[in-house]
Amino acid sequence: MPLPRSCSGCAFFQPKGTLCRRHASGPGNEEWELVRWPLVRPVDRCGVGVEIEDGKEGTVSCGHCIHWLQPDDDGLKPDYRQGLSREWWKEAGYCTRFSPSPSTEEDRKTFWRVTHSSDRCGDGEAVQENIDDE
């Protein structure tokens, strides 16, 4: 598949905010760490972009992704909300797309990063809906 000529022609580009939504977040070492997608210029380009086909976006929303975890389906409840509302945190969960990598650090703690159900990325995989044949 050919590369797009620029980020503005990529299925992973979010024009509002000029964000690159190509990749999901990996785990980190801090609890309650929020994901921030990188800002790119519309004229930039990378080697893993995908041309937009039939106007379709190349991303899956976190809330509809098999890699998204919302413990107890009740949102997250951090001690400090980082300036975000309770309503925002009620729709938040963890991106578990990538496992932690080994390191030389002994007893290293790992925490998955926080995303909102409306966030999206190109590494996501949509949850298959159960459709009854009745």
N, C-alpha and C positions, 0 to 999 in steps of 0.2 A: 504494500500500500504506500503511495507516495506521501512524503512529508508535506505539511502545509507550508506555504511560502512565508507565513508569519504567525505569531500567536493569535492575531485577530481572526485567522482562518482555521483555528484549531478547535476541535470538539471539546477540549478540556479548558478552554479559556473562558473566564467569566468576565464579560465586559464591565458589569457594574463592580467597580473597585479594581479592575484590571488584575484579577487573581488567576494564578495558574493552579488548577484543580487536578493536575495529572496524577499525583501520588497521594496515597494515604499516609498518615503519620505513623511513625514507629514509636515503640514505648520509650519512656524516659526514666529519669531517676528521681523526679519530684512528683509528689502527690498533687492532684487537682490541676495539673498543667494543662492550659488551654492550647488548642491547635491554632496556628496562624498560617494560612497559605501564603506563598510568596507573591509579592507584587511583581508584575512584568509589564514591559511596554508592549503595546499592540504590534509594534514592528519587530520585536524580538522573535527568536525561534530556537527550538531545541531538537535533539535527535530522537525523541520519543513522542512527538506530537502526532495527531491523527487528523486528517482532513474531515471537515463536517460533511456528513452524508445525509441528504434529504432533510436538512435542517435539524437533525437529531443531535442532542447534546450527548457527549461521550461519558457522562458521569452518572453515578447512582447516588441517591440521597442516603445519608447515614441511617435514617429511620427505616429505610427499606432494604438495608444491606445485611447479608448473612454475617458480616464481620463486626457488626455493631452490637454492643452489650449494654443493656440498661438493667442493672441488678434489680430484681423484684418488680420490674416494669413500673417503677414508681419514681423515676428521676433520681438525680444525685442530690445529696444534702451535705455540702462542705460546711465546715465551721465558718469560713470566710468566703463570701460570694463573689469577691473580686469585682465589685461594682455592677454585677449582673442581678437581675430580678429573680425571685423565687420561681416565677413562671418560666424563665429561661432555663433554670436548673432542672425544673420538672421535665423538660424536654431534652435533657442532656444525657449522654451515656459515654461509653468508651469505645474508641476505635481499636479493635483487636486484630486488624489485618496482618500485622507483622509480629513475629515472636521476638523476644530479646536475643541479642547476639551474645555469644560467650565473650568474656573479657578476662583480664588478669586480676581484676579486683575481687577479693574474697568477700563472700556474703553480701554481694551487691543487691540492693533492693530494686525492684522494677515496678513501675506504675504505668498503666496505659493512659494515654492522653485523652482529654475530654473533647468531645465534639457535640454539636447540637443536632437534633434529628433532621433539621433542614440543611445542614452542611452536606457537601457532596464531593466525590473524587472519582478519578478514573481507575482506581484499583478496586473499587467496590464491586460486589456481585449481588444482584437483586435476589431477594427472598422469593422463592417460588410459592405462589398462592395455591392453596388447596382448592381445587374446583371439583365439586361433586357432580357426578354424571346423572343426577336424578332428573 
